[in-house]
Amino acid sequence: QVHLVESGGGLVQPGGSLRLSCAASGSIFSINAMTWYRQAPGKQREWVATITTDGRTSYTDSVKGRFTISRDNPKNTVYLQMNSLKPEDTAVYYCNAGIISTTRHFGDHWGQGTQVTVSS
């Protein structure tokens, strides 16, 4: 069994910052790319950022220069530092990772989501 658990969401004023964390646990052999998605009310889930195993990053245009994705491989954790937050960043944020288990099975895993609300 493999689990992803997000944390760090909350209510923040426009212009503020939050750092999201997503920790993977369980029978993990290795983790491939780790990705953050978000889903705003009434909208489809959208890709936010990805980090590869060797640290290469990519971002959707709307968050470039404001969000930073990073990972701590020994801790099996991915982070999303969000600065200069805007009301349109309000969404449930989900992490996703491709994980190879100790039995060498590959799985595409999702966390349960964490709410980020940007409002004055």
Residue pairs with C-beta under 8 A, 6 or more apart in sequence:
1 26
1 27
2 24
2 25
2 26
2 27
2 28
2 99
2 101
2 107
2 109
3 24
3 25
3 26
3 109
4 22
4 23
4 24
4 95
4 96
4 97
4 109
4 110
4 111
4 112
5 22
5 23
5 25
5 111
5 112
6 20
6 21
6 22
6 93
6 94
6 95
6 111
6 112
6 113
6 114
7 20
7 21
7 22
7 23
7 114
8 18
8 19
8 20
8 21
8 114
9 18
9 20
9 93
9 114
9 115
9 116
10 18
10 115
10 116
10 117
11 117
11 119
12 18
12 85
12 116
12 117
12 118
13 118
13 119
13 120
14 85
14 86
14 87
14 118
14 119
14 120
15 84
15 85
16 85
16 118
17 81
17 82
17 83
17 84
17 85
18 82
18 85
18 116
19 79
19 80
19 81
19 82
20 36
20 79
20 80
20 82
20 93
20 95
20 114
20 116
21 77
21 78
21 79
22 34
22 36
22 77
22 78
22 79
22 80
22 95
22 97
22 111
23 75
23 76
23 77
24 31
24 76
24 77
24 97
24 99
24 109
25 76
26 101
27 101
27 102
27 103
28 76
28 99
28 100
28 101
28 102
29 99
29 100
29 101
29 102
29 104
30 53
30 99
30 100
31 53
31 73
31 76
31 97
31 98
31 99
31 100
32 52
32 53
32 97
32 98
32 99
32 100
33 50
33 51
33 52
33 53
33 97
33 98
34 50
34 51
34 69
34 71
34 78
34 95
34 96
34 97
35 47
35 48
35 49
35 50
35 51
35 95
35 96
35 97
36 48
36 49
36 50
36 69
36 78
36 80
36 93
36 94
36 95
36 96
37 45
37 46
37 47
37 48
37 93
37 94
37 95
37 96
38 45
38 46
38 48
38 89
38 91
38 92
38 93
38 94
38 116
39 45
39 46
39 91
39 92
39 94
39 113
40 88
40 90
40 91
41 90
41 91
43 91
45 94
46 60
47 60
48 59
48 60
48 63
48 67
48 80
48 93
49 57
49 58
49 59
49 60
49 63
49 67
49 69
49 80
50 57
50 58
50 69
51 57
51 69
51 70
51 71
51 78
53 73
55 71
57 68
57 69
59 67
59 69
62 88
63 82
63 89
66 82
66 83
66 84
66 85
67 80
67 81
67 82
67 83
68 80
68 81
68 83
69 78
69 79
69 80
69 81
70 78
70 79
70 81
71 77
71 78
71 79
72 78
72 79
78 95
78 97
80 93
82 89
82 116
85 116
85 118
86 118
87 118
87 119
88 118
89 116
89 118
90 116
90 117
90 118
90 119
91 116
92 113
92 114
92 115
92 116
93 113
93 114
93 115
93 116
94 110
94 111
94 112
94 113
95 110
95 111
96 108
96 109
96 110
96 111
97 108
97 109
98 106
98 107
98 108
98 109
99 106
99 107
99 109
100 106
100 107
101 107
